[in-house]
């Protein structure tokens, strides 16, 4: 287990009060990391903190909205003040406020998608960079989506933002590689979370998905949590600028 040992590492996980982020927070804590659980609502974060501590891990809650740069600055500053430099950053929080064709989409909706799903990740990465540069060590994981690998007539802006996240990881991996900072993406397929509730509660769609996916099932949050541990740990120390697709084989069918 030494390759997956995160003992003493400080990890910040956005959007970690539920779904994929919650699993990532739990799995990082199980590997030994001190985990900052963050989302907009403090109460929801504190529930996850209590779960982690009950399992023997160490965690604290700091509320922050990814759309607010000052709140993200406070998130990172408070983490540093309490536990020291940030070693691991997981940019998981995202939004998809629009379902429909990109043709005719308002500027306001497009701006919101790109701000929450791309710009906020750039902010967070740059906020973590000084700590990681000083230590000549760091791991950043951006949770993207297989939507960034294909087109869509109904979630085109979301997919565009997720493709941009993949390129953000590649660019920063090139820039920050000399400082031994690794930046990677995870691209989940359909995962059983509240975020994808409208999809996984549709019996017709799920039957079709399960029939077409090579592994014959939709994903669970823990199918993603372990990948984040790999990318954040010594096991992934020679992996950077990559997008790990975890979709049950949907993209290769």
Secondary structure, DSSP 8 states (H G I E B T S, - for coil): -GGG--TT-EEEEET-SSHHHHHHHHHHHHTT-EEEEE-S-HHHHHHHHHHHHHTT-EEEE----TT-HHHHHHHHHHHHHHH-S--EEEE--------B-STT--HHHHHHHHIIIIIHHHHHHHHHHHHHHHHT-EEEEEE--GGGGS--SSBHHHHHHHHHHHHHHHHHHHHHGGGTEEEEEEEE-SB-SGGGHHHHT-HHHHHHHHHHSTTSS-B-THHHHHHHHHHHSGGGTT--S-EEEESTTGGG-
